[in-house]
Amino acid sequence: MDAKRKKTLRLIYQSCYRGVKELDVLLCPFARAELAEFDAKTLASYEDLLALDDTSLWQILSRQKPPPETLNPTALNRLFAYLDARHP
């Protein structure tokens, strides 16, 4: 198994089993549908997003607070587009 595939599978797992059901419901379908198509830079951006603690990640995804300025927004923007398309 190549490194990109291994990383993708790990990120899908981390997306589906965060420990907070609300995040699992949002992240898991997105990860399963989209991560295989991500390039290395976008995968790294998504990995950084998943590194946030659950409370911060929930606040960002529910748009209660903006993402940290240090976060590369590439994956987050794709996640928002995916979520907006599913729940207009």
N, C-alpha and C positions, 0 to 999 in steps of 0.2 A: 504494500500500500504506500502510495507516495505521500509526501509530507503535507501537501495541500489537502488531500482527501482526509488524512488523519486529523488535521486541525479542524476541518469542516465538521466532521463527525463529533469531535469533542465539543465544539461550539453549539451544535444542535442539541447534544445531551445537556449541556449547561443551560440552554434556553428552555428546555422542557422540564427541568428539575431544579428550579431556583429555590423552592421551599416556600414560596409565596404563590398561592394558587392564581391570583390575579395576574401576576407576571407570567406564569406558565401559560395561561390562556392567551395572552397577547404575543409572547415571544415564540412559543413552540411552532404554531402554524407558519409564522413568518420564516423562521429558521429552516424548517423543512422545505418550504416552497422556494426560498430565495438564495440561501447560502451557497449552494453548489455553483451558482452562476457568478459569485463574487470573485474579483481578482484579489491578489495578495494584499493590496493596500486597503481595500474595502473590508476584507476579513479582519485585518489588524484593527481597523476602526470599530468594527463590531465587537471584537475581543475587548477593546478598551471600554466600550459601553457596558459589556457584561461585568467588567471589573468593578463597576460602581456598586455601592451597597444597595440593598433592596429598597430601602426607603427613598433614597435619592433617585434611583431608577424609576420607581413608581411615580414620584413627583414630576419627573421629566416627561414620562410617557403620558401622564394624565394632564400635562401642561399646566401644572401648578407652579412650576419654577423652570427657568431656562437651564439648558445644559451648561456645564462648566465651560469656560472659554478655552480651556486647554484641550477639550475633547474635539477630535476631528469629526465633523458633522456628517460625513459621507454616508455611513451606515445608518445613522439616526434619521437622516432625511429620507432614506429609502424605507426605513421602518415606518415613519410617519405616513408616507405615501401609501404604503401597503395597508396600514390600519385605516386611513381615511377612505380608501377604496372599499374596504370591507364593511365599514360602519359610517356611511355618509351622514 
